[in-house]
Amino acid sequence: MPGAGCEVVLALASFLAGQAKRLADRMRQHPPDVIVTSDLDRARETARFVADATGLAPELDPDLREVDVGTWTGKSHEEVQA
């Protein structure tokens, strides 16, 4: 099924957008003083929901980028220790 992967990605994107919208609703009720986010696209997109809800401009910080841990990615602490 060539298109199945795309459907999964779209469903996940929709789910994550829903979570970001719920977060934005909460932040509207209890606005932060500042929004600081990684400069990676996924993080910036999530921060945009909160920024739109609060009127704050996100500050981008490349030091907040994910760290690639190579073969440890996706493994529990116990699996890495084994």
Summary of the structure (lengths in Angstrom):
residues: 82
radius of gyration: 16.3
end to end distance: 36.5
largest distance: 47.4
contacts: 173
relative contact order: 0.13
helix: 62%
strand: 5%
